[in-house]
């Protein structure tokens, strides 16, 4: 499946159950790169607007660039109260943004989908001199027992998880993309808390997992119930993440 269409049938669950991002991202960027409310942000692969919302609440103008129409339309609805949000039909390789117009490029849970060579050229085109790039991922803490068993469940039922995982983005790939500039890495804590329905929704919000109309879904659901029953506390399980940020100048 074309990656730009992968989430089209999962938008509702994506909105409800995918993790947002820690509020600490904004003060981290303020401290490290002097982020100001009048900076112009390009959120590339903006999806349903989870990352854009952070910057909109900071007062920034945000251009949300998203190739998937259902995801883009969802963001337009969810962020309709923000007059400084602009929804753009585009991709990382062709953003439809103006030359030298962006102060900060943000890619949250998206960079691993991109054609890196074409994307780097496009980022250089749209970036102001001295503009920064923030690559952000929520990475599950797999040292915790629940997370370990959750990973086993994914490995058992996933369709192409290992092929498209963001964990395929190595340090060398990151260095090459920022080159000749340097970057810093930051790690923040983030959590989600789910009841059983929420855990099911969280799992099938991922494009690599069988959806509800898949022949393997009943078996997957039974496995999710077993996982939930094993680790629930007061009918809740906790997803613990390391929110990883790579931050440096792109131009």
QUIHUTA-V746790 format. One record per residue. N is the residue number from 0. RES is the residue in three letters. PSI is psi in whole degrees, 0 to 359 (none if undefined). D_LAST is the distance of its C-alpha to the last C-alpha in whole Angstrom. Layout:
n: [N,N]
res: [RES,RES]
psi: [PSI,PSI]
d_last: [D_LAST,D_LAST]
//
This chain:
n: [0,1,2,3,4,5,6,7,8,9,10,11,12,13,14,15,16,17,18,19,20,21,22,23,24,25,26,27,28,29,30,31,32,33,34,35,36,37,38,39,40,41,42,43,44,45,46,47,48,49,50,51,52,53,54,55,56,57,58,59,60,61,62,63,64,65,66,67,68,69,70,71,72,73,74,75,76,77,78,79,80,81,82,83,84,85,86,87,88,89,90,91,92,93,94,95,96,97,98,99,100,101,102,103,104,105,106,107,108,109,110,111,112,113,114,115,116,117,118,119,120,121,122,123,124,125,126,127,128,129,130,131,132,133,134,135,136,137,138,139,140,141,142,143,144,145,146,147,148,149,150,151,152,153,154,155,156,157,158,159,160,161,162,163,164,165,166,167,168,169,170,171,172,173,174,175,176,177,178,179,180,181,182,183,184,185,186,187,188,189,190,191,192,193,194,195,196,197,198,199,200,201,202,203,204,205,206,207,208,209,210,211,212,213,214,215,216,217,218,219,220,221,222,223,224,225,226,227,228,229,230,231,232,233,234,235,236,237,238,239,240,241,242,243,244,245,246,247,248,249,250]
res: [UNK,UNK,UNK,UNK,UNK,UNK,UNK,UNK,UNK,UNK,UNK,UNK,UNK,UNK,UNK,UNK,UNK,UNK,UNK,UNK,UNK,UNK,UNK,UNK,UNK,UNK,UNK,UNK,UNK,UNK,UNK,UNK,UNK,UNK,UNK,UNK,UNK,UNK,UNK,UNK,UNK,UNK,UNK,UNK,UNK,UNK,UNK,UNK,UNK,UNK,UNK,UNK,UNK,UNK,UNK,UNK,UNK,UNK,UNK,UNK,UNK,UNK,UNK,UNK,UNK,UNK,UNK,UNK,UNK,UNK,UNK,UNK,UNK,UNK,UNK,UNK,UNK,UNK,UNK,UNK,UNK,UNK,UNK,UNK,UNK,UNK,UNK,UNK,UNK,UNK,UNK,UNK,UNK,UNK,UNK,UNK,UNK,UNK,UNK,UNK,UNK,UNK,UNK,UNK,UNK,UNK,UNK,UNK,UNK,UNK,UNK,UNK,UNK,UNK,UNK,UNK,UNK,UNK,UNK,UNK,UNK,UNK,UNK,UNK,UNK,UNK,UNK,UNK,UNK,UNK,UNK,UNK,UNK,UNK,UNK,UNK,UNK,UNK,UNK,UNK,UNK,UNK,UNK,UNK,UNK,UNK,UNK,UNK,UNK,UNK,UNK,UNK,UNK,UNK,UNK,UNK,UNK,UNK,UNK,UNK,UNK,UNK,UNK,UNK,UNK,UNK,UNK,UNK,UNK,UNK,UNK,UNK,UNK,UNK,UNK,UNK,UNK,UNK,UNK,UNK,UNK,UNK,UNK,UNK,UNK,UNK,UNK,UNK,UNK,UNK,UNK,UNK,UNK,UNK,UNK,UNK,UNK,UNK,UNK,UNK,UNK,UNK,UNK,UNK,UNK,UNK,UNK,UNK,UNK,UNK,UNK,UNK,UNK,UNK,UNK,UNK,UNK,UNK,UNK,UNK,UNK,UNK,UNK,UNK,UNK,UNK,UNK,UNK,UNK,UNK,UNK,UNK,UNK,UNK,UNK,UNK,UNK,UNK,UNK,UNK,UNK,UNK,UNK,UNK,UNK,UNK,UNK,UNK,UNK,UNK,UNK]
psi: [139,127,334,348,2,325,8,326,15,12,316,312,326,314,316,324,347,148,145,215,146,142,337,347,317,306,330,316,326,318,317,322,5,35,130,161,338,5,144,127,135,114,105,124,47,348,230,6,13,318,324,324,322,314,327,320,340,355,0,152,130,128,111,110,116,126,340,117,313,321,317,316,324,317,319,323,314,330,18,338,347,112,341,19,129,119,125,127,105,183,175,331,339,88,339,25,161,157,141,42,355,135,327,126,129,132,102,115,37,332,327,349,349,153,105,321,310,324,318,318,317,320,321,327,317,344,139,161,129,4,153,161,130,115,124,134,143,118,120,140,98,7,348,143,315,317,325,313,329,318,321,319,316,313,328,322,345,153,307,37,311,331,325,7,144,345,353,350,105,169,321,320,317,313,318,323,322,336,142,6,161,170,163,156,134,148,122,159,145,147,151,150,129,141,185,314,322,321,318,313,319,316,316,0,345,133,342,0,149,134,178,336,6,145,334,359,318,319,319,315,319,320,323,317,318,318,316,313,329,325,357,145,117,42,28,141,155,126,122,130,150,117,112,132,125,131,127,173,142,346,none]
d_last: [33,30,27,26,30,31,31,33,37,35,34,37,36,33,33,36,35,31,30,28,25,26,26,25,21,21,22,20,17,19,19,16,14,16,16,18,20,19,16,15,15,14,17,16,20,21,25,28,25,26,22,22,25,23,21,24,26,24,24,20,20,19,19,20,20,22,24,27,30,32,29,27,31,31,28,29,33,32,29,31,32,29,28,24,24,23,24,22,24,21,19,16,16,18,17,18,16,15,12,10,12,11,10,10,11,14,16,19,22,20,17,20,22,19,18,15,15,15,13,10,11,11,8,6,9,10,7,7,6,5,6,7,9,13,15,18,22,25,27,31,33,35,37,39,42,41,38,39,42,39,37,41,42,38,39,42,41,38,37,34,33,32,30,28,27,24,25,25,21,21,20,19,17,15,14,14,11,9,10,9,8,11,12,15,18,20,24,26,29,30,33,35,39,41,44,46,45,41,41,42,39,37,37,38,35,33,33,34,37,40,41,44,45,45,48,47,46,49,49,46,47,50,47,45,48,49,46,46,50,49,47,47,48,50,49,45,42,39,36,34,30,27,24,22,18,15,12,9,6,4,0]
//
